[in-house]
Structures are given as C-alpha cells and as structure tokens.
C-alpha cells in the first residue's frame, strides 16, 4: 500500500478533527477525498504530510511511518493555502524547493525546466512571485510539488484558482502521473473532477469516513432511469412506485431510481402493458454529487 | 539547514527592512561622527587635564557603543521577530516543512541565516565606530590594543546572537505582532534591569540589586553591553552611559554572566527546536 492509515485520530483540545480514519490506497491510483467544509479532510491530509501530529493511530506512506524524512524525498505536496515567498522569482522558488528535496545541481536544473513546461509557466520563471496571478501561483506550487518526480502526490484543492482550461491541464497531469504508476491523493470540492479522475473515493463527514471504495462501487446500485412516455396513467405510476416511491413525473418524463440495469427491461414491459407509449428509456448512473449530498445530509439528520 | 539559512539570508537582504536599516545606519554614523568631532575639539580646545580628556572621550565612546548596540538590536529584532511566525501565518511554512528536512534544521537554518546577517552588520558597524574614534580620538583607541578590540568585537556580536535566540523562540511561539511585543518588552526589561542592578550596587541595597540580577537573567542583553564597555573603559571607571563617571563603578558583570549568556543562547535554541517539533502547523 502507498497510503495506509489505521484509526488515525486528531483532537484539537476537546474539538474533534477526525476520528478513527482508516484508508488504504494502492500504487498507481488516484484517490479522492471528499467532504463538506470542516469535515476533517484537511486535518487528515495535514497529518499525512507531517504538518499536524495525530492524537492516536498510525499512518504509513510508501511503507514507512508518517514523518519519515527519507520517504519525503518521494512525496510531493501542494497545500490548500498555496502561498510562497513573494520576494523570490519563480526560478528562485523552484531552486529553493529543489535544494530542500536535495536534488543535485544538474538534476535540479533539468527538473525545473521539465516542471515549468508541465505546468505551462515556461518563460515566467524570471518574474517575482508577487507579480503572479493566483492561478500562476497555484501552478508554480504544483511545479514545486512535482520537482522530485514524486511516487506519491498530495493535492489539496489543486484547481481552486484555475480556469476551466487550467483545471483540465491539472487533471491531465494527474492522469499522466497515474499512467506512470504514481499515486495521487486528491482533496477537492469539485465533485465532477473527483468523479472524472479518481479510481477510489472516501467521503468524510464530521471527522469520520462515512463511505469509501472504488468510484464505480460507490456509484453502483444508484441508477437513475429516465422514461419518456405518452399516455401516463395511474396504473403505470402505481406499478413504477414499486421501484421508487418518490418517482418524479414532469410532463411526459418519468424519473425514478432503480437498483440495477436488470430492472430496465421489466419497467419497459410494465409501461407498455399498462397502455403507455414508450419513446425513450435512459438509465444513467447517479451523480457523485447526489451520492455525496445524500450521505452528508443523511449523516447530519442522524 | 543550509538551504533554509541561505533563503533566510537572501530574504533579509531583498526585503525593504535592509534598505531602511542601511539608511538609518548611514544617518547615525554621520551624526555620531559630527558629535564626536565637536565634543573632542571642545575638550582639546579647553586644554583640561589628560584625565578629563580621557573621561570625556570615554563617555562619548560609550554613548557611541551604546547606541550602536541598540541599532544592532533593532536590526536583529526587525529581521527576526516575524521570520517563523509570518511563514506560519501565511502558509509558506506548509510547503517547506513537508519537504525532506527536519523541523530542527528549519529552526537552525533560520538562526544561522539571520546570525550571519546580524554578525556581518555588527562587524561593519563596529569597524565604522573604531574608524571614527581612530580618526577623531587617536589616543583612546590606540590604547585599547588588538586583543581588547577583538574581545570587544566578540561582545558586540554576542548581543545580537542572544537577541536572535529569544526572537526565534518568540516567533515560533506567538503571532508576529505578539512576538515583536514580547521581544521588545524583554529587551527593555534588560535595559531597566541593568540600571536597577547598578543602582542597587550604588546604594548598597541587596533587594534592589537582586531585582536587577533577576532581570538580567531573563534579559541578559544589557549585561553583554556592559561587558563590552567594561572591556574598553573599565579602567576609566565607567561602564554605563547613564551615570556620571566615577559615581558608580565596579558593576562589571561577572565571568559567570558571560557563561550564562552562552547557556541562554543554546538553551533558548534547544527549547525552540523542541517546541517547534511538537507544534501542529494548521
């Protein structure tokens, strides 16, 4: 396992940060961490990267306990509050981080060129960070995190300051890293982003993990079926309510949740048998947003 | 550690604080030259006894060293009070201490970078002072001898190193504003403590003297300054610019206090490292 935590817990005095968090992330995966504000995601990430000390529990990165200095040579981290020394130029900043990673001069020079190209900042490195836009600062931060060709990369809201093109570029970088067997932990509020790139997901709420697994597993079993029907009558509605008592009817469109794709054929037959004229039947996976909202709101009600 | 030290040194050089200190230093040196020149020419003109001339020269020199050590203290405090706290508050620290460096090395690197800066500045100011005194008061500075001058320099450097240790402790413990207030308060306590200690000695009040000693233990910066002036002017009977020459003497800090200052610096650095290691950087 590249990331493994066992009952890792953090209390700030009496206030809970996160509790008994257990996750395992395989090599070559993009792992998404989701949760509402204040759920404990950042606390968890900060414990993994060594900014915060856990109150109890254990964590291992690349097989070594959290905080192992040598392991950090292979770990990149882009903080949520990306802020860098404004008096430095982009090149100064990258050289500084290359020296922190203890890269030798030749390698450092090569890597700086590479990462500048990767984050599309080539030519801007001679300017001071204070003149960079927020998006550029986030890009240079990502470049710093990518300097050591990390085996494990922590990205805490990596696209918060980027425009849609920048977001896509960061997604492409993540996918590229994965294709080279690198592991990425992505902490993001952008559910569509997580849904698009992540192999597995953990949803954290009130400091505890409420759901985790492969992205497909989490979304599986939550199918939404849209049927376009003319001649909707009470027989059709009553028979469909067996599948979803809270189905929605909008003009000639019926939307309902179903357990599996196997239900689709039965529903088609049922509509036709009850006198409806079926013009369209589209099963689609429930969005991560819905799953997320249901889990978080469900947790809140409890 | 070296990376942090270099970055810290460069940061201090590139920030406006260095330019500000440079301007203040220039103005200060010009003023000091003028004051020293006119004061000495007055004394020479009056053709008083050699003892009076020596006394007056010492007094002016002590003033020069006093304000110079304050200037060094000012630079040290300004450059260091926010060195850790501002990086913590802004989040710059997040991307630094998650790299493969030990937290201990971060603190030591900060100390080293700022120490190089303040030591270089101290040497410059010390040399400038000696040049002024050599040109205007040759008889006095010539009489010091190389050994005394080197010893004086070491004490002149020791004060910013001690302030720096306190300042980094403060910067790793408090926010920048609080850190600044804390260090300046302790520094002023030392100045007042030094005076109280001498007053206690002069009026033979054990209680007052002890209060002064306790203040000096908490803030030994004035002790270092008095060690410096005693190295130069002890034989003239003056160790503090606030007092009339000859009225209070023999208040030179003991060798124990010199050893204590070294222990103070090392102790504070160790405490800062230990505290910073356990700190949650949120």
Interface residues (C-beta under 8 A of the other chain):
Chain A: X12 X46 X49 X50 X51 X52 X53 X69 X70 X72 X73 X75 X77 X78 X79 X81 X82 X83 X84 X85 X87 X96 X97 X99 X100 X101 X102 X141 X144 X145
Chain B: X2 X3 X6 X7 X11 X14 X15 X90 X91 X92 X94 X95 X96 X97 X98 X99 X100 X101 X102 X278 X280 X281 X282
